[in-house]
Amino acid sequence: MSKIKVALIGVGNCASAMVQGVYHYRNIEKEEDAVGLRHLSLGGYHPRDIEFVSAFDVEARKVGKDLSETVFSPPNNTLKFADIPRLDVPVLKGPVLDGVGEFLKNVVKIDTSPDADVAQKLRESGAEIVVNLLPSGATEASRWYAEEALKAGCAFVNAAPAFIASDAAWTKRYEDAGLPVVGDDLVDQVGATILHKVLLKMLVDRGVRVTETYQLDVGGGTESLNTLERAREAKRIVKTRSVETALPYKASVVAGSTDYVDFLENRRDSYFWVKGFYFGGVPMQLDIRLNTVDAPNAGSVMFDVIRGTRIALDRGVAGSLLSISAYAFKHPPQMLPLETAEKWFEEFIRGKRQR
Ligand SMILES: NC(=O)c1ccc[n+]([C@@H]2O[C@H](COP(=O)([O-])OP(=O)(O)OC[C@H]3O[C@@H](n4cnc5c(N)ncnc54)[C@H](O)[C@@H]3O)[C@@H](O)[C@H]2O)c1
């Protein structure tokens, strides 16, 4: 298969895990050896078919360096699980816009070199798919890069919680340009929201009356610090609404409050607490903790999204890719129950569903 040429917007922790993942899985040939991947081969594409051809950031310790070095440059603090050879992809300076919030101004050192002509650089690099990994709250910047991707004739994958793929005006513009768009806000492979919903559904299915539940996250990556300032309330609303759909009746639900503990680095502790009543009205409580590293939690889903988007490009499908968006994002243009989203995605990959 030919290479899938990808441009990265924001070379933070999530980008680091993706670039490392391509090298980690490079020589794996059998599904049973592909620990941590849902699909080793997807529509004939292997993770090693993903090639990062350009990258943009604003951090002084990242701009101008080779991408292979940048993924380990501070303030990135995720786990190193693969060696990356020199890629000959210099990280270019993008416009800052609303990319760096107040809380991050002491952590991120903004590079002072002039901004690159992003659309031009995307064209020169041969990028086919632009992946937006800007921080939460960088809404203006996310839209600005979506515009540059359009100008350069690239598909757009929006992993950040800015509304682009779920916005009818943006999807129409991508459709008119003959380009696919997917998003918004990536779902983790083993994330707190999915685990919380599956737990509640299991309890409801087994006759338990859940009366109270909360789920709280603590992390130490820049995205956790940034969320504290700019996206805490919005994330809490989106996550609480999503979790409430797992209960067929009203209960007291709080989900997704986040706090920042610097020494956790990119680790994330997710706490789940549930109170309910089972047989005979007897009370029960459930109290568990999920411990993950944040960035690698995006890798498997992201590899499926990138390969799925390339399949859409191969087939000439433009506009909103409903199946990929519902399968892999928290705020898709059309929200589907989990099993339906997975079924649609597999049908799309097999060519049995157009989008
Ligand atoms: N598990 C995951 O990692 C996961 C899951 C779901 C969604 N996401 C989303 O992915 C995005 C990235 O997460 P992350 O943990 O990598 O964040 P991060 O803070 O580690 O990385 C963000 C990067 O963007 C750069 N940046 C800021 N403004 C910029 C601009 N104007 N132009 C170019 N670069 C700019 C920063 O310097 C930084 O390198 C977030 O929106 C997050 O919500 C991540």
PDBQT file of the ligand as one rigid body, heavy atoms in Angstrom, charges set to zero:
ROOT
HETATM    1  N1  LIG A 401      -5.391  10.516  25.334  1.00  0.00    +0.000 N 
HETATM    2  C1  LIG A 401      -5.132  11.669  24.698  1.00  0.00    +0.000 C 
HETATM    3  O1  LIG A 401      -3.998  12.099  24.584  1.00  0.00    +0.000 OA
HETATM    4  C2  LIG A 401      -6.292  12.440  24.088  1.00  0.00    +0.000 A 
HETATM    5  C3  LIG A 401      -7.569  11.863  24.027  1.00  0.00    +0.000 A 
HETATM    6  C4  LIG A 401      -8.613  12.612  23.523  1.00  0.00    +0.000 A 
HETATM    7  C5  LIG A 401      -8.403  13.907  23.063  1.00  0.00    +0.000 A 
HETATM    8  N2  LIG A 401      -7.147  14.441  23.120  1.00  0.00    +0.000 N 
HETATM    9  C6  LIG A 401      -6.959  15.825  22.668  1.00  0.00    +0.000 C 
HETATM   10  O2  LIG A 401      -5.767  15.950  21.902  1.00  0.00    +0.000 OA
HETATM   11  C7  LIG A 401      -5.235  17.273  22.072  1.00  0.00    +0.000 C 
HETATM   12  C8  LIG A 401      -3.757  17.177  22.402  1.00  0.00    +0.000 C 
HETATM   13  O3  LIG A 401      -3.537  16.584  23.672  1.00  0.00    +0.000 OA
HETATM   14  P1  LIG A 401      -2.046  16.491  24.262  1.00  0.00    +0.000 P 
HETATM   15  O4  LIG A 401      -2.134  15.742  25.539  1.00  0.00    +0.000 OA
HETATM   16  O5  LIG A 401      -1.100  16.060  23.211  1.00  0.00    +0.000 OA
HETATM   17  O6  LIG A 401      -1.778  18.054  24.603  1.00  0.00    +0.000 OA
HETATM   18  P2  LIG A 401      -0.375  18.786  24.789  1.00  0.00    +0.000 P 
HETATM   19  O7  LIG A 401      -0.625  19.979  25.618  1.00  0.00    +0.000 OA
HETATM   20  O8  LIG A 401       0.657  17.797  25.235  1.00  0.00    +0.000 OA
HETATM   21  O9  LIG A 401       0.023  19.237  23.287  1.00  0.00    +0.000 OA
HETATM   22  C9  LIG A 401      -0.498  20.353  22.613  1.00  0.00    +0.000 C 
HETATM   23  C10 LIG A 401       0.586  20.906  21.693  1.00  0.00    +0.000 C 
HETATM   24  O10 LIG A 401       0.045  21.972  20.909  1.00  0.00    +0.000 OA
HETATM   25  C11 LIG A 401       1.023  23.000  20.833  1.00  0.00    +0.000 C 
HETATM   26  N3  LIG A 401       0.375  24.252  20.437  1.00  0.00    +0.000 N 
HETATM   27  C12 LIG A 401      -0.303  25.144  21.214  1.00  0.00    +0.000 A 
HETATM   28  N4  LIG A 401      -0.766  26.174  20.446  1.00  0.00    +0.000 NA
HETATM   29  C13 LIG A 401      -0.372  25.916  19.180  1.00  0.00    +0.000 A 
HETATM   30  C14 LIG A 401      -0.573  26.604  17.952  1.00  0.00    +0.000 A 
HETATM   31  N5  LIG A 401      -1.287  27.737  17.884  1.00  0.00    +0.000 N 
HETATM   32  N6  LIG A 401      -0.037  26.065  16.819  1.00  0.00    +0.000 NA
HETATM   33  C15 LIG A 401       0.678  24.899  16.875  1.00  0.00    +0.000 A 
HETATM   34  N7  LIG A 401       0.895  24.206  18.022  1.00  0.00    +0.000 NA
HETATM   35  C16 LIG A 401       0.361  24.708  19.164  1.00  0.00    +0.000 A 
HETATM   36  C17 LIG A 401       1.655  22.996  22.212  1.00  0.00    +0.000 C 
HETATM   37  O11 LIG A 401       2.898  23.673  22.229  1.00  0.00    +0.000 OA
HETATM   38  C18 LIG A 401       1.780  21.477  22.441  1.00  0.00    +0.000 C 
HETATM   39  O12 LIG A 401       2.988  20.983  21.908  1.00  0.00    +0.000 OA
HETATM   40  C19 LIG A 401      -6.079  17.945  23.177  1.00  0.00    +0.000 C 
HETATM   41  O13 LIG A 401      -7.053  18.766  22.597  1.00  0.00    +0.000 OA
HETATM   42  C20 LIG A 401      -6.759  16.752  23.854  1.00  0.00    +0.000 C 
HETATM   43  O14 LIG A 401      -8.013  17.095  24.434  1.00  0.00    +0.000 OA
HETATM   44  C21 LIG A 401      -6.089  13.732  23.614  1.00  0.00    +0.000 A 
ENDROOT
TORSDOF 0
